[in-house]
Amino acid sequence: MAASLVGGGPAALDGLGPGSRADRWGAYAAAIARWETLTRPAPEPTDAAGRLRADFVEWMQGLDAGWVTATPGLGRPAQLTALGNGVVPQQAARAVQLLAPPFPRCPRCTAV
């Protein structure tokens, strides 16, 4: 039985021992697994110095790999700034759905 997109499931935790998905992501393991099924495998969240990686933020926002991080001349701080100031596409689409008035039908088109 496949894991639901809402509840995760046993496959989302991939074992419980050291080095497992649950050990790596903790309480977020099921959510990470669900997002990976919709996007791509999650990159490492931090670099060797323990700092947040821009490609992880890019992945969390559902952007294509390299959308921001492959921009020439943009270092890590600028990448994180751009991602932090950006709009998450899924949120923008939902906002437009909620805020845009219904498009009026063309009177000539409905007469047919």
C-alpha positions in Angstrom: 0.0 0.0 0.0 1.4 3.4 -1.0 1.9 6.1 1.6 -0.6 8.9 1.4 0.5 12.4 0.6 -1.0 13.6 3.9 -0.1 11.0 6.4 3.3 9.7 5.2 3.5 6.0 6.2 6.0 3.3 7.0 8.0 4.0 3.8 8.5 7.6 4.8 10.6 6.6 7.9 12.8 4.1 6.1 13.9 2.2 9.2 14.6 3.6 12.7 18.3 2.9 13.3 21.3 5.2 13.2 21.7 6.9 9.8 18.0 6.2 9.0 15.6 8.7 7.6 14.0 9.2 11.0 17.4 9.7 12.6 18.4 12.2 10.0 15.2 14.3 9.7 13.6 13.6 13.1 10.0 14.8 13.4 10.2 16.1 9.8 11.0 12.7 8.2 7.5 12.0 6.9 7.1 15.6 5.5 10.6 15.4 3.8 9.7 12.0 2.3 6.4 13.4 0.9 8.1 16.4 -0.6 10.7 14.2 -2.2 8.0 12.2 -3.9 6.7 15.4 -5.4 10.0 17.0 -6.3 13.4 15.3 -6.1 15.7 13.9 -3.4 16.4 16.4 -0.6 19.9 17.9 -0.6 21.9 18.1 2.6 20.4 20.9 4.7 23.7 22.2 6.0 27.3 22.5 4.8 30.4 21.2 6.6 30.4 24.4 8.8 26.8 23.8 9.9 25.4 26.7 7.8 22.2 26.5 5.9 22.7 25.5 2.3 21.0 27.5 -0.4 20.2 24.5 -2.5 18.2 23.0 0.4 16.1 26.2 0.6 15.6 26.1 -3.1 14.4 22.5 -2.8 12.1 23.3 0.1 10.4 26.0 -2.0 9.8 23.6 -4.8 12.1 25.4 -7.3 14.0 23.6 -10.0 17.5 22.7 -9.1 19.8 25.6 -9.9 16.9 28.1 -10.3 18.8 30.5 -7.9 21.9 28.5 -6.9 23.2 28.2 -10.5 23.1 32.0 -11.1 26.6 33.1 -12.1 28.2 35.5 -9.6 25.7 34.9 -6.8 27.4 33.7 -3.6 25.8 31.8 -0.8 24.6 35.0 1.2 23.1 36.5 -2.0 21.4 33.2 -2.9 19.9 33.0 0.6 18.7 36.6 0.3 17.1 36.0 -3.1 15.4 32.8 -1.8 14.2 34.6 1.3 12.8 37.5 -0.6 11.3 35.2 -3.3 7.8 33.9 -3.7 7.0 30.2 -3.3 5.2 29.3 -6.5 2.6 27.1 -4.8 1.7 29.9 -2.4 1.5 32.4 -5.2 -0.8 30.2 -7.2 -3.1 29.6 -4.2 -3.2 33.4 -3.4 -4.3 34.1 -7.0 -7.0 31.5 -6.7 -8.3 33.0 -3.5 -8.0 36.7 -4.3 -8.7 37.0 -8.0 -12.4 37.6 -8.8 -14.1 35.1 -11.1 -13.5 36.0 -14.7 -16.8 37.2 -16.3 -18.1 35.3 -19.2 -18.2 37.0 -22.6 -21.9 37.9 -23.3 -21.4 37.1 -27.0 -19.9 33.7 -26.2 -22.7 32.6 -23.9 -25.4 33.6 -26.5 -24.4 30.6 -28.7 
